[in-house]
Structures are given as C-alpha cells and as structure tokens.
Amino acid sequence: MVGNRSKIASMTKRAFKKGLSTILFSLGLALATSAWGQTLDEAAKQAARQYDAKVLSAQTVQQGKRKVHVIKLLTKKGVVKTVRIPVRED
C-alpha cells in the first residue's frame, strides 16, 4: 500500500512539473511575443536566444485570417519545441 502511494505521488509530481513547465513556457512566449520582430528571421533568432536552442526549421503559415511564424527548436537537453508567434501586421 505504501509503495502505491509513493508511486502515485511521484506520478502526480511529474504531471505537475510538466504542466507547470508548459504554463511557464506559454507565459514566457506571450510576454516575449510583443517584443519579437515581425520577420521570420528575427522571430527565429529571438526564439533561439530565449530558449537557448538551435533552430531546426522556421516558416510562416496562414491560420484563419492571421499569419503565424512556426519555429521548431532543439534545446540543449535534446527536447524539440515548437513555438508559434503571431505575425504583427501594422
């Protein structure tokens, strides 16, 4: 019984950490988005700097009526992250 509690606590802790890291990642992206450049190249460079990662690919796609820069990054820990940055159309 004690072993099961420990296992459940460990699983809950991992799920919490994963959820928290996702929230923090999204918050950081939301806060940084306003400062990011409009061009795909500027957005890719900024994303790489912010997440200390290497850009694997970058493209601009149409999502409904808006354009979004989609940047795929490889972190130093070997994790692939996809960042989506709305294109500001002034």
BELFENHU-V938410 format. One record per pair of residues at least 4 apart in sequence whose ideal C-beta (glycine too) atoms are under 8 Angstrom apart, sorted by the first residue. I is the first residue (numbers start at 1). J is the second residue. If there is no record, write none. Layout:
I & J
I & J
This chain:
1 & 5
2 & 6
3 & 7
4 & 8
5 & 9
6 & 10
7 & 11
8 & 12
9 & 13
10 & 14
11 & 15
12 & 16
13 & 17
14 & 18
15 & 19
16 & 20
17 & 21
18 & 22
19 & 23
20 & 24
21 & 25
22 & 26
23 & 27
24 & 28
25 & 29
25 & 81
26 & 30
27 & 31
28 & 32
28 & 50
29 & 33
29 & 83
29 & 84
29 & 85
32 & 36
32 & 46
32 & 50
33 & 85
33 & 86
35 & 46
36 & 42
36 & 43
36 & 46
36 & 47
36 & 85
37 & 41
37 & 42
37 & 43
37 & 46
38 & 42
38 & 43
38 & 87
38 & 88
38 & 90
39 & 43
40 & 44
40 & 58
40 & 59
40 & 60
40 & 69
41 & 45
41 & 58
42 & 46
43 & 47
43 & 58
43 & 69
43 & 71
43 & 85
44 & 48
44 & 55
44 & 58
44 & 69
44 & 71
45 & 49
45 & 55
46 & 50
47 & 51
47 & 53
47 & 55
47 & 71
47 & 73
47 & 83
47 & 85
48 & 52
48 & 53
48 & 54
48 & 55
48 & 73
51 & 73
51 & 75
51 & 81
51 & 83
52 & 75
52 & 76
53 & 73
53 & 74
53 & 75
53 & 76
53 & 81
54 & 73
54 & 74
55 & 71
55 & 72
55 & 73
56 & 72
56 & 73
56 & 74
56 & 80
57 & 71
57 & 72
58 & 69
58 & 70
58 & 71
58 & 72
59 & 69
59 & 70
60 & 67
60 & 68
60 & 69
60 & 70
60 & 87
61 & 67
61 & 68
61 & 70
62 & 66
62 & 67
62 & 68
63 & 67
63 & 68
66 & 86
66 & 87
67 & 86
67 & 87
67 & 89
68 & 84
68 & 85
68 & 86
68 & 87
69 & 84
69 & 85
69 & 86
69 & 87
70 & 82
70 & 83
70 & 84
71 & 82
71 & 83
71 & 84
71 & 85
72 & 80
72 & 81
72 & 82
72 & 83
73 & 80
73 & 81
73 & 82
73 & 83
74 & 78
74 & 79
74 & 80
75 & 79
75 & 80
75 & 81
